[in-house]
Amino acid sequence: MHLQFVGCGDAFGSGGRFNTCFHLLGTKINALIDCGATSLVGMNKLGLDRNAIDTIFISHFHADHVAGLPFFLLEANYVLKRTRPLTVVGPPGLKTRFPAVMECGFPGTKTLELNFALTLQELEIGKPREVGHLRVTPHHVVHDDRAGPCLGFRFEAEGKVIAFSGDTEWTDALIAVGREADLFICEAYTRDKPIQTHMALSLLEKHLDQIKPKRLILSHMSEDMLKRRAEVPYETAEDGKIVKL
């Protein structure tokens, strides 16, 4: 199994990076974690087979995490002639927000009849859910619940644990999200300066002895953080980077 960063950037494309989108591929797993506005561009650049993707997990409803869905679905329907069923999984409110996401991207598509089966599944915060061959536990994190509830994810698949902070400032929920995970992808928007709704690496560092991830990769970095990567003793994400699990 491996995870590839299709996009690891922030909302503003700092450093020329694509919006958040990770591709998780295993023996029986083919899923996206988030699908930001630039995700289809990133998947095309990497040559990923979009029709083979079974599930898309959405952490929250900001455009840099969800606005790639209309592009993905319309390409699947009209260009790739998809017939394979697709499941989109997200926070409570997904079923209500989904038509608005489609309509914002392409007016007139909120009631589009697709040529493949599309299932929308809303997660219950704190409750594990089996989705295909994955087990996912969503945790409520501290970002902007006008676009949420905003979630961090803990995935269990093929004997490994993959954790993703989502967008969040420090919250103790991240201890449960990332504890002893084989891979913990955590946003590090700034190096030292605490700001509301996003993570300062200096705050995350204070809790790493509680989280104890086996591998930590920093993502969703602002220009401030990108300029200081050489000072940081942690692995950082890059668009296209593959992590073997």
C-alpha positions as CSV (number, residue, x, y, z in Angstrom):
1,M,0.0,0.0,0.0
2,H,1.2,3.5,-0.6
3,L,0.0,7.1,-0.3
4,Q,0.8,9.7,-2.9
5,F,0.5,13.5,-2.4
6,V,-1.5,14.7,-5.4
7,G,-1.6,18.1,-3.7
8,C,-0.2,19.2,-0.4
9,G,-0.6,23.0,-0.6
10,D,-2.6,25.5,1.3
11,A,-5.7,27.4,-0.1
12,F,-3.5,30.0,-1.8
13,G,-1.1,27.6,-3.7
14,S,1.9,28.7,-1.7
15,G,5.1,27.5,-3.2
16,G,3.2,26.6,-6.4
17,R,1.6,23.6,-4.7
18,F,-1.8,22.1,-5.6
19,N,-4.6,22.0,-3.1
20,T,-5.0,19.1,-0.7
21,C,-5.6,15.7,-2.2
22,F,-3.9,12.4,-1.2
23,H,-4.3,9.1,-3.2
24,L,-4.3,6.0,-1.1
25,L,-3.7,2.8,-3.0
26,G,-3.6,-0.7,-1.7
27,T,-4.4,-4.3,-2.6
28,K,-8.1,-3.7,-2.3
29,I,-8.1,0.1,-1.6
30,N,-8.2,3.0,-4.1
31,A,-9.3,6.2,-2.4
32,L,-8.8,9.9,-2.3
33,I,-8.5,11.9,0.9
34,D,-9.8,15.3,0.1
35,C,-10.3,16.7,-3.4
36,G,-9.4,20.4,-3.5
37,A,-10.0,22.6,-6.5
38,T,-6.8,21.7,-8.4
39,S,-7.0,18.0,-7.7
40,L,-8.0,16.9,-11.2
41,V,-5.1,18.8,-12.7
42,G,-2.8,17.1,-10.2
43,M,-4.2,13.6,-11.0
44,N,-3.8,14.2,-14.7
45,K,-0.2,15.3,-14.2
46,L,0.6,12.2,-12.3
47,G,-1.3,9.9,-14.7
48,L,-3.7,8.5,-12.1
49,D,-6.6,6.3,-13.3
50,R,-9.5,8.3,-11.9
51,N,-12.0,5.6,-13.0
52,A,-10.3,3.1,-10.6
53,I,-10.9,5.3,-7.5
54,D,-13.7,3.9,-5.4
55,T,-14.0,6.4,-2.5
56,I,-13.4,10.1,-1.9
57,F,-13.2,11.3,1.7
58,I,-13.9,14.9,2.4
59,S,-12.6,16.5,5.6
60,H,-14.5,19.8,5.4
61,F,-16.2,22.1,2.9
62,H,-13.6,24.7,2.0
63,A,-12.9,24.9,-1.7
64,D,-9.2,23.8,-1.3
65,H,-10.5,20.5,0.1
66,V,-13.8,19.9,-1.8
67,A,-14.1,22.0,-4.9
68,G,-12.4,19.4,-7.1
69,L,-15.5,17.2,-6.8
70,P,-17.5,18.8,-9.7
71,F,-14.5,18.5,-12.0
72,F,-13.9,14.9,-11.0
73,L,-17.6,13.9,-11.4
74,L,-18.2,15.7,-14.7
75,E,-15.0,14.3,-16.2
76,A,-16.0,10.8,-15.0
77,N,-19.4,11.2,-16.6
78,Y,-18.7,12.8,-19.9
79,V,-15.0,12.2,-20.7
80,L,-14.0,8.9,-19.0
81,K,-17.5,7.3,-19.4
82,R,-17.3,5.9,-15.9
83,T,-19.5,3.0,-15.0
84,R,-17.8,2.0,-11.7
85,P,-19.8,3.0,-8.6
86,L,-18.3,5.9,-6.5
87,T,-18.7,6.7,-2.8
88,V,-18.2,10.2,-1.4
89,V,-17.7,10.2,2.4
90,G,-17.7,13.3,4.5
91,P,-18.9,15.2,7.6
92,P,-22.5,15.5,8.8
93,G,-24.2,17.8,6.2
94,L,-22.6,16.3,3.2
95,K,-25.9,15.3,1.6
96,T,-27.2,18.9,2.0
97,R,-24.0,20.6,0.9
98,F,-23.2,18.4,-2.1
99,P,-25.8,19.9,-4.5
100,A,-24.5,23.4,-3.6
101,V,-20.9,22.4,-4.3
102,M,-22.0,21.0,-7.7
103,E,-24.1,24.1,-8.5
104,C,-21.3,26.5,-7.5
105,G,-18.8,24.7,-9.8
106,F,-21.2,24.2,-12.7
107,P,-24.6,25.8,-12.6
108,G,-27.3,23.4,-13.5
109,T,-25.5,20.3,-12.2
110,K,-27.0,19.9,-8.8
111,T,-29.6,17.5,-10.1
112,L,-27.4,15.9,-12.8
113,E,-28.2,12.3,-13.4
114,L,-24.8,10.5,-13.6
115,N,-24.2,7.4,-15.7
116,F,-22.7,5.6,-12.6
117,A,-24.0,5.0,-9.1
118,L,-22.9,7.7,-6.7
119,T,-23.4,7.2,-2.9
120,L,-23.0,9.9,-0.3
121,Q,-22.2,8.8,3.2
122,E,-22.1,11.1,6.2
123,L,-19.8,10.1,9.1
124,E,-20.7,10.3,12.8
125,I,-18.0,12.1,14.7
126,G,-16.1,9.8,16.9
127,K,-17.7,6.6,15.5
128,P,-15.6,4.2,13.4
129,R,-17.1,3.4,10.0
130,E,-16.3,0.6,7.6
131,V,-16.1,2.0,4.1
132,G,-15.2,-0.7,1.6
133,H,-11.9,-2.2,2.8
134,L,-11.1,0.8,5.0
135,R,-12.0,1.6,8.6
136,V,-12.2,5.3,9.2
137,T,-12.7,7.2,12.5
138,P,-13.5,10.9,12.2
139,H,-12.5,13.3,14.9
140,H,-13.8,16.9,15.3
141,V,-10.9,19.4,14.9
142,V,-10.7,23.1,15.4
143,H,-10.8,25.0,12.1
144,D,-14.0,26.8,10.9
145,D,-17.2,24.9,11.4
146,R,-19.0,27.2,9.0
147,A,-17.3,24.8,6.6
148,G,-17.8,21.7,8.7
149,P,-17.9,20.2,11.2
150,C,-14.2,20.0,10.2
151,L,-12.7,16.5,10.6
152,G,-9.4,14.8,11.2
153,F,-9.3,11.2,10.0
154,R,-7.8,8.0,11.4
155,F,-7.7,5.3,8.7
156,E,-7.0,1.6,9.4
157,A,-6.3,-0.5,6.3
158,E,-4.3,-3.6,5.4
159,G,-2.7,-3.6,8.8
160,K,-1.6,0.0,8.8
161,V,-2.8,3.2,10.4
162,I,-2.9,6.4,8.3
163,A,-3.8,9.6,10.1
164,F,-4.6,13.1,8.7
165,S,-5.1,16.2,10.9
166,G,-7.2,18.0,8.4
167,D,-7.1,21.8,8.7
168,T,-6.9,22.7,12.4
169,E,-5.2,24.7,15.1
170,W,-3.9,22.6,18.0
171,T,-6.5,20.4,19.7
172,D,-6.1,17.4,21.9
173,A,-8.3,15.5,19.4
174,L,-5.1,15.2,17.4
175,I,-3.6,12.8,20.0
176,A,-6.4,10.3,19.2
177,V,-6.1,11.0,15.5
178,G,-2.4,10.4,15.2
179,R,-1.4,8.2,18.1
180,E,1.3,5.7,17.0
181,A,0.1,5.9,13.4
182,D,2.3,4.4,10.8
183,L,1.9,7.7,8.9
184,F,0.6,11.0,10.4
185,I,0.1,13.8,7.9
186,C,-0.3,17.0,9.9
187,E,-0.7,20.5,8.7
188,A,2.0,23.0,9.7
189,Y,0.8,26.3,8.4
190,T,3.3,28.4,10.3
191,R,6.6,27.6,12.1
192,D,6.2,29.4,15.3
193,K,3.4,32.0,15.2
194,P,0.1,30.6,16.6
195,I,-2.9,31.7,14.5
196,Q,-6.6,30.8,14.8
197,T,-7.9,27.9,12.7
198,H,-4.4,26.6,11.5
199,M,-1.5,24.8,13.1
200,A,1.8,26.3,14.2
201,L,4.5,23.6,14.2
202,S,5.8,24.9,17.5
203,L,2.5,23.9,19.2
204,L,2.5,20.5,17.5
205,E,6.0,19.8,18.7
206,K,4.9,20.2,22.3
207,H,2.6,17.1,21.9
208,L,4.6,14.8,19.7
209,D,5.7,12.8,22.7
210,Q,2.0,12.0,23.3
211,I,1.2,11.3,19.7
212,K,4.3,9.2,18.9
213,P,3.7,8.7,15.2
214,K,6.0,6.3,13.5
215,R,6.3,8.7,10.6
216,L,5.3,12.3,10.5
217,I,4.9,14.4,7.3
218,L,4.1,18.1,7.4
219,S,1.6,19.5,4.9
220,H,-0.5,22.5,4.1
221,M,2.4,24.9,4.6
222,S,2.2,28.7,4.1
223,E,5.0,30.7,2.6
224,D,6.2,31.4,6.1
225,M,6.7,27.7,6.8
226,L,8.1,26.9,3.3
227,K,10.8,29.4,3.7
228,R,11.9,27.8,7.0
229,R,11.8,24.1,5.9
230,A,15.6,23.8,6.1
231,E,15.4,24.6,9.9
232,V,12.8,21.9,10.5
233,P,13.9,18.4,11.6
234,Y,10.8,16.8,10.2
235,E,9.8,15.3,6.8
236,T,7.7,17.6,4.6
237,A,5.3,16.8,1.8
238,E,5.8,17.5,-1.9
239,D,3.3,17.2,-4.7
240,G,3.8,13.8,-6.3
241,K,5.7,12.4,-3.4
242,I,5.0,8.7,-2.7
243,V,5.0,7.2,0.8
244,K,5.2,3.4,1.0
245,L,3.4,1.8,3.9
